[in-house]
Structures are given as C-alpha cells and as structure tokens.
Amino acid sequence: MRTLIRGGEVVTAADRYAADVLVEDERIAVIGRDLGSSSLAQGAELIDAAGKLVIPGGIDVHVHMELPFMGTHSIDDFESGSVAAICGGTTTLVDFVIPKRGDGLLDTLETWNQRHHGKPAVDYTYHMAVTWWSQQIHDEIPKVVERGITSFKVFMAYKGVLQLDDDELFQTLLRVREVGGLVTVHAVNGDVQNRMAERFAAAGQLTPHYHPLAQPPEAEGEAAGRVIDLAAIAKQPVYIVHTTCAEALGRVIAARRRGQEAYSETCPQYLLLDDSLYDLPGFEGAKYVLSPPLRKPADQAALWQGLADGSVATVGTDHCSFKFAGQKEMGREDFRKIPNGFNGIEERVNLLYSFGVRPGRISASRWVEVCATNPAKIFGLYPRKGTIAVGSDADLVVFDPHRHDLISARTHHSRSDYNVYEGLKLEGMADTVLLRGRIVYQGGQYCGGKGGGQFLKRSPL
C-alpha cells in the first residue's frame, strides 16, 4: 500500500520545508520534492496537501481511559477516547495502569489489558503507577519493564488511596533507576490538600470555589521541589506531570540549571482556562474541577513563557472526562466529592496551534516538539514515533491552517455531555490523519473502523 502526500510543508521539531512524503505500507519511505513525477509514486493514493502543513502524529502521554476514580469511572474508554484523539491529530496515547493499594502491578496490568482489549484506535502504551510499597512491588518493577512499560507514576496527593510517603517515594526512585525507567510525578502536597479541604468543610465552605483554595500553588511548588531533590539524591530523572503554576515550574527550571534531568509537562487547560471559572453561577464551576486545579492568569503567562523558552518539555492533556449529569453532580453538596477531570484529548493539537502558533507565542516547530517529538524522546518512542523521517512510522497529520471551527460538545467525539472549551474558535485544524500509513480521519470524519491500534513495547531508557 502506497500513499503520496503531495505539495505540503513538512514541519518537524527541527525543520520546516516544502516536500512530498511517500508512505509505503506502515512506514515513511521517501521525503523529497516532486515525487509525484517519480516512478516511486506509481500507483500511490494521492493526498493533496497544498497550502497545508504536514506534521508527525501527536503523542499524548497523559490520559486516563475508563479510570475507576472517586466512586465512578471516567466516561471515555479507549474506543471513544482514541477516536477523539485521532480526530484531533493525535495518533499515540499513554494511559496509566493504577493499582489499588495492596494490589500487584502485574495483576493490575492484566486487568487493564482485558478492559481495553480490542478498543484502541490509536497506538498506545502505559505508565505503571506505584501506589504502595512492599517487597512484592520491588520485585515486580523489573517484570513490568520486561513487558515494555518503562515509565512509572507516583502520587504525592490523594492521601490514603494513591499517595506515597517520602520513604516509599524514595524507594521507588531508587528501584526504577536500577531498571532504566523514568518516574513521573503528580506533585501536590497531599497532607496540605487534605487538611485545607477539611478546614473548609468544617466551616461549611463546600462549593467549587474552595476546590483550588485547598490546593494552593505553594503546595504544588513544595511537592515539586521535594521530589526533584529526592530524585537528585537517587540520581534518577524525574518528570513532573500537569504543571500548573509558576511555583512548580520554577523548581524545574532551577533543577535544570543545576544540570539535573528534570522535565515539566503542562496541559492546555492551564494555558487557556483560569480559576475564575470555579465561581460560575449555580454548580457550573464543577465542570472545571480537576487536580491540580486551574490557576491565575499570571500562571498561564509563566507556562506560555516556559513553552517558548524550552522550560516546559511537553503538553499532555490529563484527559479524564466525566459527564456533568450524574457524575460531576455527585459533589453538588461537597466539592470534595466532585469527580476530578475533564476533556482535552481531541482539542490539544488544534488549541496549541490556534492559541500558540498563530499569535506568535511559539513557533510551529516548537508546537510539534511539545506535542509529538519530546513526548517520543522522553518516553522511549523516538524515532519510531514523533518525527517525519525515512523509516519512521507513517503517523502523519495533514494540518489545515485555514480551517476554522468552534469547539462544541455537540460535535466532539468524547462521551461527555459538555466541553470545557465550548465556544472557543479554532483557527487551524487537523484535516487528514494517517496511523501507520492508513488513513483514519479525512474530510471531518473518522474512517478508521474499530480498534486497529497496537501496543508499543518500549525498551529501558
């Protein structure tokens, strides 16, 4: 099977140039000028990319599909979630396997595999969460790596459920270092979060307004700094997920200046939405409850600056979508019971172009770098994924910078009944998407069928 993407402008993390891209079977075979007149392209299906950009498929390294959480499940499974991803120009997802306290890593991995079997329409892999520590966990970590999962997630919040203490956290860092893996961290001081929430509740302050106040930016900055210091002692790289504020980003910047291997991820919501949304009339603010919470406009500015100067390494989504009716409403009388999370998987690539590249906040190459190339490099998928190069997987997006639309829950592919970006205007959108050479989205329609995604086995980093 051959496909020729003709007349587009190729954008990678390093370059931007006019070229055709010839795909043969699942890989990129040739990149060059005027390939349509070459015998190499004979019999190829043609995709006209004139006036459009050709970029590598996006990689979202922070998603939660069908996650059991806070007494319910996130509403998107790998079937709906991966279709939404493809329609937004993302072709690879990294989900989280999250054991309950007391459960083994390998048993939980098998549960996740059974839950997702036959559903992914994208290529995918996992991060393995460590939610408690024992000799069993110590012994199972290398077995997880043998199964191709080389990144691990720890939580410094959700006390009594997911949160590790410093001893457990440090042992995880040491053990993961021994097997050549990477530790990713939800960095918020969970003890502060719990105590603050309890104080608000005791005073009858239970509306969504108090959700961000229970997780102040200082609690995020402290936790980020603490785990960065522990990682330095363990001589282990560390990746801070969903960075929301200047306090936490500052700790990563300081570590990198010392020569430490520390990475910061942020998400579109922290770049585009702020904490004033928690004060919407009635219970509308519940739609925006996630952890860490939305912050101030000044924090948005700091994160945009970090994207521009390289301090922020990646943009994920933390896609963990719920319905408002029947799920978010579980916390109508108490913000602590509102399921945390919302959408973003379909919107991410388009939002970063519309609000980053078009207004000149970041370059097109930087957009590709944070949405595809850096995620691939950091998590052991490069150069198979995350770039446009001969031999790489033909995960490609023909992106139309002139295509405009409004984001709406009426047209998105998530199963959620609302969209936190409702009404935002996109100025530039994915037009055609290929997954390993197969067209899976074109003309505004998903056309990839059910499933078709492959598990990506990674080697130690």
Backbone hydrogen bonds, N-H to C=O, Kabsch-Sander energy under -0.5 kcal/mol:
donor,donor_aa,acceptor,acceptor_aa,energy
3,T,23,V,-2.3
4,L,45,E,-3.3
5,I,3,T,-0.5
5,I,21,V,-3.0
6,R,4,L,-0.8
6,R,47,I,-2.8
8,G,19,A,-0.6
9,E,52,K,-2.2
10,V,8,G,-0.6
10,V,17,Y,-2.4
11,V,54,V,-2.6
12,T,15,D,-2.6
17,Y,10,V,-2.2
19,A,8,G,-1.9
20,D,32,G,-3.6
21,V,5,I,-2.4
22,L,30,V,-3.0
23,V,3,T,-3.5
23,V,21,V,-0.5
24,E,27,R,-2.2
25,D,1,M,-3.9
27,R,24,E,-1.9
28,I,392,S,-2.5
29,A,22,L,-2.7
29,A,27,R,-0.6
30,V,22,L,-1.5
32,G,20,D,-2.0
37,S,34,D,-1.0
38,S,35,L,-1.7
41,A,35,L,-0.5
41,A,38,S,-1.2
42,Q,39,S,-1.4
44,A,41,A,-2.3
45,E,2,R,-2.5
47,I,4,L,-2.8
49,A,6,R,-3.1
49,A,47,I,-0.7
51,G,7,G,-0.6
52,K,49,A,-2.4
53,L,399,F,-2.9
54,V,9,E,-2.5
55,I,53,L,-0.5
55,I,397,V,-2.6
57,G,395,D,-2.4
58,G,89,G,-2.8
59,I,371,C,-2.9
60,D,92,T,-2.4
61,V,59,I,-0.7
63,V,94,V,-1.5
64,H,319,H,-2.8
66,E,64,H,-0.5
66,E,76,D,-2.6
69,F,67,L,-0.6
69,F,72,T,-3.2
72,T,69,F,-1.4
74,S,67,L,-1.8
75,I,321,S,-3.2
76,D,321,S,-0.5
77,D,75,I,-0.6
81,G,77,D,-2.7
82,S,78,F,-1.1
83,V,79,E,-1.3
84,A,80,S,-2.3
85,A,81,G,-2.1
86,I,82,S,-2.3
87,C,83,V,-2.3
88,G,84,A,-0.8
88,G,85,A,-1.1
89,G,86,I,-2.0
90,T,85,A,-2.6
91,T,58,G,-2.1
92,T,58,G,-1.6
93,L,123,D,-2.0
94,V,60,D,-2.0
95,D,93,L,-0.5
95,D,125,T,-2.1
96,F,63,V,-0.5
97,V,127,H,-3.0
98,I,96,F,-0.6
103,D,100,K,-2.4
108,T,104,G,-1.6
109,L,105,L,-2.1
110,E,106,L,-2.0
111,T,107,D,-1.7
112,W,108,T,-2.4
113,N,109,L,-2.6
114,Q,110,E,-2.3
115,R,111,T,-2.3
116,H,112,W,-2.1
117,H,113,N,-0.8
117,H,114,Q,-0.5
119,K,116,H,-2.2
121,A,78,F,-0.7
123,D,91,T,-1.9
124,Y,454,Q,-2.4
125,T,93,L,-1.6
127,H,95,D,-2.3
128,M,151,S,-2.4
129,A,97,V,-3.1
129,A,127,H,-0.6
130,V,153,K,-2.9
131,T,129,A,-0.6
138,H,134,S,-2.3
139,D,135,Q,-2.4
140,E,136,Q,-2.0
141,I,137,I,-1.7
144,V,140,E,-2.1
145,V,141,I,-1.8
146,E,142,P,-2.0
147,R,143,K,-0.9
147,R,144,V,-0.6
148,G,145,V,-2.1
149,I,144,V,-1.7
150,T,148,G,-0.6
152,F,182,L,-2.9
153,K,128,M,-2.3
154,V,184,T,-2.4
155,F,162,L,-0.6
156,M,186,H,-2.2
161,V,158,Y,-2.0
162,L,158,Y,-2.6
163,Q,158,Y,-1.9
164,L,155,F,-2.5
169,L,165,D,-2.8
170,F,166,D,-2.7
171,Q,167,D,-2.4
172,T,168,E,-2.1
173,L,169,L,-2.2
174,L,170,F,-2.3
175,R,171,Q,-2.5
176,V,172,T,-2.8
177,R,173,L,-1.8
178,E,174,L,-1.5
179,V,175,R,-1.0
180,G,177,R,-1.2
181,G,176,V,-2.5
182,L,150,T,-2.0
183,V,237,P,-0.9
184,T,152,F,-3.8
184,T,182,L,-0.5
185,V,239,Y,-2.6
186,H,154,V,-2.5
187,A,185,V,-1.0
188,V,186,H,-1.0
189,N,219,A,-1.3
190,G,156,M,-2.4
190,G,188,V,-0.9
193,Q,189,N,-2.3
194,N,190,G,-2.5
195,R,191,D,-2.3
196,M,192,V,-2.8
197,A,193,Q,-2.2
198,E,194,N,-2.4
199,R,195,R,-2.0
200,F,196,M,-2.2
201,A,197,A,-2.5
202,A,198,E,-2.4
203,A,199,R,-1.2
204,G,201,A,-1.9
205,Q,200,F,-3.0
206,L,204,G,-1.1
210,Y,207,T,-1.9
211,H,208,P,-1.5
213,L,209,H,-0.5
214,A,210,Y,-1.4
214,A,211,H,-0.6
215,Q,212,P,-1.0
219,A,216,P,-1.3
220,E,216,P,-1.1
221,G,217,P,-2.9
222,E,218,E,-2.6
223,A,219,A,-1.5
224,A,220,E,-2.6
225,G,221,G,-2.5
226,R,222,E,-2.4
227,V,223,A,-2.5
228,I,224,A,-2.0
229,D,225,G,-2.0
230,L,226,R,-2.3
231,A,227,V,-2.5
232,A,228,I,-1.9
233,I,229,D,-2.0
234,A,230,L,-2.2
235,K,231,A,-0.7
235,K,232,A,-0.6
236,Q,231,A,-2.5
238,V,261,E,-1.9
239,Y,183,V,-2.1
240,I,263,Y,-3.1
241,V,185,V,-2.1
241,V,239,Y,-0.7
243,T,265,E,-4.3
249,L,245,C,-2.3
250,G,246,A,-2.6
251,R,247,E,-1.0
252,V,248,A,-1.5
253,I,249,L,-2.6
254,A,250,G,-2.4
255,A,251,R,-1.9
256,R,252,V,-2.5
257,R,253,I,-2.0
258,R,254,A,-1.1
259,G,256,R,-1.3
260,Q,255,A,-2.5
262,A,260,Q,-1.4
263,Y,238,V,-2.3
265,E,240,I,-2.5
266,T,314,T,-2.1
270,Y,267,C,-1.1
271,L,267,C,-0.8
271,L,268,P,-1.0
272,L,268,P,-1.8
273,L,269,Q,-2.2
275,D,295,R,-2.4
277,L,274,D,-1.7
278,Y,275,D,-1.4
279,D,276,S,-1.6
280,L,277,L,-1.3
284,E,281,P,-1.8
285,G,280,L,-0.5
286,A,283,F,-1.7
287,K,284,E,-1.8
288,Y,285,G,-1.6
289,V,286,A,-1.6
290,L,288,Y,-0.5
299,D,296,K,-0.9
300,Q,296,K,-1.6
301,A,297,P,-2.2
302,A,298,A,-1.7
303,L,299,D,-2.2
304,W,300,Q,-2.6
305,Q,301,A,-2.2
306,G,302,A,-2.0
307,L,303,L,-2.2
308,A,304,W,-2.2
309,D,305,Q,-2.4
310,G,306,G,-1.0
311,S,306,G,-0.8
312,V,306,G,-2.0
313,A,264,S,-2.3
313,A,311,S,-0.6
314,T,264,S,-1.4
315,V,370,V,-1.9
316,G,266,T,-2.2
317,T,62,H,-0.8
318,D,62,H,-2.1
319,H,62,H,-1.2
320,C,342,F,-2.2
328,K,323,K,-2.4
329,E,324,F,-1.6
330,M,327,Q,-2.1
331,G,328,K,-1.7
332,R,329,E,-1.9
334,D,331,G,-0.9
335,F,206,L,-1.6
337,K,334,D,-2.4
338,I,335,F,-1.3
341,G,289,V,-2.7
348,R,344,G,-1.9
351,L,347,E,-3.0
352,L,348,R,-2.5
353,Y,349,V,-1.5
354,S,350,N,-2.7
355,F,351,L,-3.0
356,G,352,L,-0.8
357,V,352,L,-1.3
358,R,353,Y,-2.7
360,G,357,V,-1.4
361,R,356,G,-1.7
362,I,356,G,-1.8
367,W,363,S,-2.0
368,V,364,A,-2.1
369,E,365,S,-2.3
370,V,366,R,-2.5
371,C,367,W,-1.8
372,A,368,V,-1.9
373,T,368,V,-1.8
374,N,369,E,-3.2
376,A,372,A,-1.8
377,K,373,T,-2.6
378,I,374,N,-3.1
379,F,375,P,-1.8
380,G,377,K,-1.0
381,L,376,A,-3.1
382,Y,376,A,-1.4
385,K,381,L,-2.5
389,A,387,T,-0.6
391,G,28,I,-2.7
392,S,389,A,-2.2
393,D,384,R,-2.0
394,A,26,E,-3.0
395,D,393,D,-2.0
396,L,394,A,-0.9
396,L,434,L,-1.2
397,V,55,I,-2.8
398,V,432,T,-3.0
399,F,53,L,-3.2
399,F,397,V,-0.8
400,D,398,V,-0.5
400,D,429,M,-2.7
403,R,400,D,-1.3
404,H,402,H,-0.5
405,D,426,L,-1.6
407,I,424,L,-2.5
411,T,408,S,-1.1
412,H,408,S,-1.4
422,E,419,N,-1.8
423,G,407,I,-3.1
424,L,421,Y,-2.4
426,L,405,D,-3.4
426,L,424,L,-0.5
428,G,403,R,-2.2
429,M,400,D,-2.1
431,D,398,V,-2.9
432,T,398,V,-1.7
433,V,441,Y,-2.4
434,L,396,L,-3.1
435,L,438,R,-2.7
436,R,434,L,-0.6
437,G,394,A,-2.5
438,R,435,L,-1.8
440,V,433,V,-2.8
441,Y,433,V,-1.3
442,Q,445,Q,-2.4
443,G,431,D,-0.8
444,G,431,D,-0.6
445,Q,442,Q,-1.5
447,C,440,V,-2.7
448,G,440,V,-0.8
451,G,119,K,-0.7
453,G,120,P,-2.6
456,L,124,Y,-2.9
457,K,455,F,-0.8
458,R,148,G,-2.1
458,R,456,L,-0.5
461,L,180,G,-2.7
